[in-house]
Amino acid sequence: MKKVIFRVDDRLIHGQVIEGWVKYFKINNVVLVSDRVNGDPLQTMIYSSSLPPGTNLTICSMAEFLTSFNFKKYNKDFVLVLVESIDELYEAKGLLNEDVYINIGCVACREHKIEVSNTVFLNPAEIEKVCDIRDDYEVFIHKVPWETSVEIRNFTDLLEGNL
């Protein structure tokens, strides 16, 4: 497994993230990228208290993340970067590289979304953004590490209504 994990999960930090990712890989550093949470002291406190002892949580806005994230800071440890949406992952595309594991964990069902997996529902614009990222990097749907991951390959078929 690659040491840097970018995960899209609209629930951010919850049981699957804690038990399935943080504890499974002994992740000591979690970076939560959310303009909404960054500006909310109550949510910051709740998310901070939900992680296991010894796990460092950094909460930052997207702008802060894009200007300050440094892979070298985490070169010996696993780091989990959490974003809420495909749009945010796409915004961070310039930071992606071959050393990043790109994971879409959960994007809830909403109106005008297409079921991609039992936990991932995307609209056509989001599918196009994932396809754009996928042109350069592998992208996986993966709820928890011990389950089989699904590499995203044929999203263009979804857009054309062929799946």
C-alpha positions as CSV (number, residue, x, y, z in Angstrom):
1,M,0.0,0.0,0.0
2,K,1.2,3.5,-0.8
3,K,2.0,5.7,2.2
4,V,-0.3,8.6,1.1
5,I,-4.0,7.9,0.8
6,F,-6.4,10.4,-0.6
7,R,-10.0,9.3,0.3
8,V,-13.3,10.8,-0.8
9,D,-15.9,10.2,1.9
10,D,-18.8,12.5,2.4
11,R,-19.0,11.4,6.0
12,L,-15.3,12.3,6.6
13,I,-14.3,10.6,9.9
14,H,-16.5,7.7,11.0
15,G,-16.2,4.0,12.0
16,Q,-15.0,2.7,8.7
17,V,-12.3,5.3,8.5
18,I,-11.2,4.8,12.0
19,E,-11.3,1.0,12.2
20,G,-10.8,0.3,8.5
21,W,-8.1,2.8,7.5
22,V,-6.5,4.5,10.5
23,K,-6.1,1.4,12.7
24,Y,-5.5,-1.1,9.9
25,F,-2.6,0.9,8.5
26,K,-1.5,2.4,11.9
27,I,-2.0,5.8,10.4
28,N,-0.6,8.5,12.7
29,N,-1.5,11.5,10.5
30,V,-5.0,12.4,9.2
31,V,-5.5,15.6,7.2
32,L,-9.1,16.6,6.9
33,V,-9.6,19.1,4.1
34,S,-12.9,20.9,4.5
35,D,-13.8,24.6,4.3
36,R,-17.0,23.8,6.3
37,V,-15.3,21.9,9.1
38,N,-12.3,24.2,9.3
39,G,-14.5,27.1,10.2
40,D,-16.5,25.2,12.9
41,P,-15.0,24.8,16.3
42,L,-17.6,22.3,17.4
43,Q,-17.1,20.0,14.5
44,T,-13.3,20.4,14.9
45,M,-13.6,19.2,18.5
46,I,-15.8,16.3,17.5
47,Y,-13.6,15.0,14.7
48,S,-10.5,15.5,16.9
49,S,-11.9,13.5,19.7
50,S,-13.0,10.6,17.5
51,L,-9.5,9.5,16.4
52,P,-7.5,7.0,18.4
53,P,-4.9,8.4,20.8
54,G,-1.6,9.2,19.1
55,T,-3.3,10.1,15.8
56,N,-2.5,13.6,14.7
57,L,-5.4,15.4,13.0
58,T,-4.9,18.5,10.9
59,I,-8.0,20.3,9.7
60,C,-7.5,22.8,7.0
61,S,-9.3,24.6,4.2
62,M,-8.8,23.6,0.7
63,A,-6.8,26.8,0.0
64,E,-4.5,26.0,3.0
65,F,-4.1,22.4,1.9
66,L,-3.2,23.3,-1.7
67,T,-0.5,25.7,-0.6
68,S,0.9,23.9,2.4
69,F,0.6,20.1,2.0
70,N,4.1,18.6,1.9
71,F,4.6,14.9,1.1
72,K,8.1,14.9,2.6
73,K,6.6,15.7,6.0
74,Y,5.0,12.3,6.0
75,N,7.7,10.3,4.1
76,K,8.1,7.6,6.8
77,D,4.4,7.3,8.0
78,F,1.1,6.7,6.4
79,V,-1.0,9.8,6.0
80,L,-4.8,9.8,5.2
81,V,-6.1,12.9,3.4
82,L,-9.9,13.1,3.7
83,V,-12.1,15.2,1.4
84,E,-15.9,15.2,1.2
85,S,-16.4,15.3,-2.5
86,I,-15.2,14.5,-6.0
87,D,-15.0,18.2,-6.7
88,E,-12.5,18.6,-3.8
89,L,-10.5,15.7,-5.0
90,Y,-10.4,17.2,-8.4
91,E,-9.4,20.6,-7.0
92,A,-6.4,18.8,-5.4
93,K,-5.5,17.0,-8.6
94,G,-2.3,19.0,-8.9
95,L,-1.0,17.3,-5.7
96,L,-1.6,13.8,-6.9
97,N,1.2,11.6,-8.2
98,E,2.1,7.9,-8.6
99,D,2.8,7.7,-4.8
100,V,-0.8,8.4,-3.9
101,Y,-3.5,5.8,-3.4
102,I,-6.7,7.5,-4.6
103,N,-9.7,6.0,-2.9
104,I,-13.4,6.8,-3.3
105,G,-15.1,5.4,-0.2
106,C,-18.5,6.9,0.1
107,V,-20.5,9.4,-1.8
108,A,-24.2,9.3,-0.8
109,C,-27.1,8.8,-3.2
110,R,-28.7,12.0,-4.2
111,E,-31.1,13.1,-7.0
112,H,-29.5,12.8,-10.5
113,K,-26.7,10.6,-9.3
114,I,-25.7,7.3,-11.0
115,E,-25.0,4.3,-8.8
116,V,-21.3,3.4,-9.3
117,S,-21.1,1.0,-6.4
118,N,-23.2,0.3,-3.3
119,T,-21.6,3.2,-1.6
120,V,-20.7,5.6,-4.4
121,F,-23.2,7.6,-6.4
122,L,-21.9,10.2,-8.8
123,N,-23.4,12.7,-11.2
124,P,-22.2,13.0,-14.8
125,A,-19.9,16.0,-14.0
126,E,-18.3,14.0,-11.1
127,I,-17.8,11.0,-13.4
128,E,-16.0,13.2,-15.9
129,K,-13.7,14.6,-13.2
130,V,-12.9,11.0,-12.0
131,C,-12.2,10.0,-15.6
132,D,-9.9,13.0,-16.0
133,I,-8.0,12.0,-12.9
134,R,-8.0,8.3,-14.0
135,D,-6.3,9.3,-17.2
136,D,-3.2,9.9,-15.2
137,Y,-3.6,7.8,-12.0
138,E,-5.3,4.7,-10.8
139,V,-8.5,5.4,-8.9
140,F,-10.1,2.8,-6.7
141,I,-13.5,2.3,-4.9
142,H,-12.6,0.8,-1.6
143,K,-14.7,0.8,1.6
144,V,-12.2,-0.8,3.9
145,P,-8.7,-2.2,3.2
146,W,-9.4,-5.8,3.7
147,E,-12.2,-5.9,1.1
148,T,-11.4,-6.2,-2.6
149,S,-11.0,-2.8,-4.3
150,V,-12.4,-1.9,-7.6
151,E,-10.3,0.0,-10.0
152,I,-12.2,2.6,-12.0
153,R,-11.7,2.0,-15.7
154,N,-14.9,2.2,-17.7
155,F,-16.7,5.3,-16.4
156,T,-17.1,6.6,-19.9
157,D,-19.5,3.7,-20.4
158,L,-21.6,5.0,-17.5
159,L,-21.8,8.4,-19.1
160,E,-23.0,6.9,-22.4
161,G,-25.6,4.8,-20.5
162,N,-23.9,1.5,-21.3
163,L,-23.6,0.0,-17.8
